Amino acid sequence: MARLVQKFGGTSVGDVDRIKNVARRVKREVEAGNQVAVVVSAMSGVTNQLVDYVREISRLHDAREYDTVVASGEQVTSGLLALALQAIDVPARSFLGWQIPLRTDGVHGRARIEEIGTEAIERRLNDGQVAVIAGFQGVTADNRITTLGRGGSDTSAVALAAALNADRCDIYTDVEGVYTCDPRIVTRARKLDRITYEEMLEMASQGAKVLQTRSVAMAMRHRVRVQVLSSFEDKPGTLVVDEDEIVEQQVVSGIAYSRDEAKITLTGLADRPGIAASIFGPLAASDINVDMIVQNVSGGGGTTDLTFTVAKSDLDRTVARLEEIRKDVGFSGIVPDPDVVKVSVIGVGMRSHAGIASKMFEALASRGINIQVISTSEIKVSVLIAEEYAELALRTLHTAYGLDQV
């Protein structure tokens, strides 16, 4: 008998028929003799609608009441799934975050999990019942409802799997697993049977939307085996596991991209010690995250240019903040460019193989694609290019690294 945590996203529970389909999937695991806890998201589109309601009432809203409203979507889904399971003779009971309890800090809208009580769920599982848990939500020490932010249901599921010492956490979504690249763009992309935590973390942080970064980081920290698979197809998915579980690792496992990038270049910047801190310090204080950074070498004239990227949604706010500090810092111009995309080549095999970056640069050059910014890590090389070349770059690199499906 295995203990499983299954998580179903918004598209998987998008309407009553899909919720009934989820119930049938859960029943199969129960009939196989497994203990099952299920974590659910709100039905697709519901959370966005709830957020819109809040903003329509008040643009400058109380974050505590925001969480009270937007957490209600998962409450509905968990109750409906428990009812659907009962209707097919599977004993089930729903749990909200405060009923577990799933304790969080008090940062409303993006709370972090501090502790999970497992006694009530353990009792249900040991009695042969399915525990249906509302994802995305928790409760503070003073019993206020909190939400975990983007991808919160994935985070809930992985955290619960760790707390329950589950054998596996299955994340059901609208794709069949993790692919070497976005199959909507690269038609020859292959589904991976296995991928390491580190690779999945890089894929998620560089734009792949199969799993959220936070949930992957938690899975890696607690060594929770995660499987990504489709709610609509009875096919094996992709296992996210420790590197030791993969016998022979490919040099490059996948190529990710992010269109949520904007480039900013500061021209005529004084070339002196501390200049970078005088720019990035105020941006950090304004909660603006900076990603890729490159500074041109000074030609001896005492000034230089500095280029960096931020989230596209932060572009206007970043430019405004830079204008505020322009006089104190001393630079001549701000050149924003929202029409860029970040492309990343990822693989743990890079640690032991040379020439990965040069192959990337040569492949892009052969198609006339100019590289604007470069950043690297131990298992990743990222480049910033003009957005119009995104699809060409992905297909070119996918072929160059031998990832095409034969």
N, C-alpha and C positions, 0 to 999 in steps of 0.2 A: 504494500500500500504506500502510495506517495502522497505527500502534502503539496498541493499546488495553489498558487495565487494566479488567477486569471484577470486580466484587465481589458475592458472593452471601451473603445473610444466613441466619440460622438456619432460618427457615421455608422458604427456597428450597432448602435441603439437608436438610430435616427427616427424610427417610428415603431408602432406596436408590433407589426409583423417582424421587424428586425429584432425586437426585444424577445419575441417568441422564438426566433431562430437562435439567439444567444442562450435561451433557456434549454433548448434541445442540445446544444453543444455542452453546456454544463452537465446536463443529465448523463451524457455519454461518459464523462469522467467519473461521475458518482457511481454509475453502474459498473465501471471498471474497478471499483473498490477504492478510489482515491478520496482523500479529504480535500474539499475545495472551498476557498474563499474567493469571492469575486469583487473586483473594484470597478465601478462604472463612472463614466463621464456623464455630463448632461447630454441630452439629445442634440444632434447637430443643429447649430444656429441658435439654440436657446440661450446660451451664456452671452452671446453677442447682443441678443435682444434685451436681456436683463441689464447689461451694461448701458445700452442705449436708453433704457427707461431711467436709470440713475442719472445719466448726463442730461436728459431732458428735464428732469426735476431740478438738478443743480449741477452746474459745471464745477463748482468748488465744493464738492460733497464731503461729508464726514466719512472717512475711510472705514470706520467700524460699521456704519450702516450699509455702505457699499458691499462689504463682505456678507452681511446678513442677506442682502438681496441676491447677489450673484451665486451664493452657495446653494440657493434653493433648487437650481436646475438638477443637481445631482441627487437631491432628496427625492424628487419625483421619479427619476430613473431607477434608483435603488428600490423604491417601493413597488414600482411596476414590475421589475425583474423578479422580486421576491414573490409577487402574486403569480407571475407567469410560471415560475418553478412549482409553486404549490398546485397550480392548475394541472400540471403533468405529474403529480404525485411525488415531487421532490421536496422534502421538508426544507424550508428556508426562512430566514429572518433577516430583515434589513437593519443596518447600523449607520447612523450619522457620525460625523467626526467626534462630536462631544459624547456620544454614547460608548465609544470604544474604551477610554478616550484617547484621541490622538492629540497630544499636547504640543503646542507650538509657542514660539516667541510672540511678541505683540506687534510685529511689523505687519500691519493689515495690508492685504493686497499682494504680498510676496513673503508670507510668513515662512519660517524655517522650522522643521520638525525637531523637537527636543526629546520626546519620549512617547512610546506607544504602549498602552496597557493591553495585554493580550488575554487576560483571564476570561473575559466574557466570550471572546471569539473561540478561544481554545475549548471552552466548555461546549459550545455549539458544534464545533467540528468533531469533538470526541463523542458527541451524542448522535452523530450521523447527519447533522444538518449542514446546509450551505449557508455561509455568512455572506450577505450581499452588502458591500460597504460603499458609501458615497465617497468618491474620490475628491481631490482638489481642496478639501476642507479640514479644519482642525479646530481647536479651542485653546484659548489662552488660560493662564493660571487663574484669572478672575472670571473665567467662564464666558468670554466673548467669542463669537464665531470668527474664525479667520479663514482666508483662502491662501493657497500656496503659490499663486501666480501661474504664468504660462507653463503648460506641461505638467500641471500639478497632480493630475490623476496618475500619470506615469510614476511620478515621485511617490505618491501615496502607495501605489502597488509595490514598488521595489522596497520601500521602507517597511511595509507590512510583511513582505516575504522574508526580509531579514529578521524582523522581530519574531516571526513564527517559525523560524528555521525551516522555511519551505524548501522543497527539493528543486523547485523551479518557479520562475515568474513568467507567465505567458502573456505577452502584449499583443492583443488582437487589434488589427487596424484594417485599412482598405487596400493595403498592398500585401504581397505574398512573402515579403521578407526584406532584407537589406541587399541592395544591388550594387554592382561595381560603379554605377553612375545612374543618374535619373533616367529610367527607361522611356520616359515621355520624350526625351531629347535624343538619347543615344539608344537607338532601337536594338543594337547588338549588346547591350548591357546584360550581365549575367547575375542571377541571384546567388549570393554566397551561402554556403552551407554553415560556415562558422566565421566569426570575426572576433578579434580580441577586444577587451574592454578599452584599451588605449586607442585602437583604431576607430572604434565606434564613438568614443569621446571626441576625437578629432573630427570625424565625419559630421557628428551632430553640431559641434561648435563652428564648423566651416560651412554650414548651410543645409546639410542633409536633414530632412524633417521627419524621418521615420521615428526617432526617439529624441527626447529633449535632453540637453546636456546634463542638467541637474540629476535626472534619474540615472543616467549612465554613470556619472561620477559616484553616486550612492551605491550602485550595483558593484562597481569596481572596489570601492572601499570595504564593502561587506561581503564580497565574493558571492554575490547572488547570481546564479545562472539564469540568464534572460533569453527568452525565445520570442522572436518577432514573426508573426504569421497572420494570414488573412482570415477575416471573419466570414468570408463569402466563398472560399475555396478550401476543400479538404486536401491540402498539400503541406508537406513539411516546410517549416519556415527557416529562419536563420538563428543560430544560437550565438549569443554573445557570452564569451567565456574567457577564462584565464589563458594566457599565452601558452602555458604548459599543455593545454588540452588540444592544441593544434600541432599535428605531427610535422608537417612541412609547410612553412609559411611562405607565401608569395612575397616578392620584393615590394610590389605595389598592390594593395588590395582594392583601392577605390579612388574615385575622383569626385570631389564635392565642389559645389559652387554656391555663392551667395550674391544675390542681387541687392541685398540690403546694405549697400556700401555707398559712401560718398567720399570723395577726395577733396582735401583742402590744401592749397599751397600758399604759404606765407612768403612773400618776396621782400628783398631788401632787409633781411633780418640781421641785426648786429651779431657778428661772429665773436662771441665772448663766453667765458665760463658762466654757467647758470642760466643761460638764455632759454634752454629747453624747459627747465623747472618753472621759469616765470610764465611760460605758456600753458604747460600741461597741469600745473598746480591749480590755477583758477578753473580749468575745465573739469578736473576731478572734483573740485569743491562744488561744482554745478551738476554733479552726477552724470557727466558726459564721458563715456568710455571711448578711449582712443585705441585703435588696433594697430595697423601697419604704420611704420614711421621710417622716413628716409631724409637725411640731411645732405645737401650738396656740399662738396668740398669748396672752401673759399678760394677764390682766385687771387687772394692777396689784397683785395680792396676793402677788407674789413666787414663785408656783408656776405650773406649766404641766403639760400632758399631752404625752406623746411616743408616737407610734404607729409601728410598723415591722413588716415581714414577714420571716419566715425559712422555710426548707423545713419542711414539715409533719413530716418525720422528725426534725428538730432541735428541735421545740417543747419537749418535756419537758426536754431537756438545756439549752435556753436559759433556761427558767423556773428550773431549779435553779441555773444560774450567776448569774442575776439575784438570786435569794434570797441568795446568798453575798455579793454586793456591796451589797445593799440598805442596810445600816447605814452603810457608808462613803460611798455616793453620796447617799443621802437621797431616798427617794420613798415614798409612802404605800401604793400598791397595784400589783399586777400583774394585768392582765386578759387572759388568753389566749383566742383564738378560732380554732379549727381549721376552722370551717365557712365558708370564704371561697374565692373563685376569682379569679384574675387574668385579665382579658380585654384583649387588645392589638390595636390597629389599626395596620397596618404598610404603608409604601409610600414609595419614594424620591421620588415626586411631591410629597410633603409639603413638600419643601424650597422649592418654588416656588408653593405654593398655601396661602392662608390659610383659616381656618374649619374645618379638619378636626376639631380638638378640640371646638369648639362643636357641630358636627353630632353628634358622639358623645354629648355630654352631653344634648343635646336629645332624641335618639332614645331614650336610656335613661330619661330623665325621663318621656317620653310613655307608657312602659310601667310606670311606678311603680317603677323600679329605682333604689335609692339608691346613690350612689358614696361609698365609705368612704375611699379613698386614691387619689391620682393621681400618676403619674410620666410624664415625657416624655423623648424624645431627638429628634435631628434628623429621624428617619424613623419614629417610633413614638410612640403615646400609649397608656398602660396605665392601667387602673382596677381597683380591688379592689372586689368586690361580694359579697353573700351568695351562698353556693354554690347555694341553691335556685333562683336566677334565671339560672344559667349558660346553659342551653340557650335560654331566651327571649332573653337578651342577644345571644347569637351570631346567632340568626336575625334579630333586629331590626337589628343593625348590618350584617349581610350585605346586607340589603335596602336599608338607608339609604344605603349607599355604592355601590349599583348593581352589586353583584357577582353577583346571582342569575342562574343559567342560564336563558335564555329558552326 
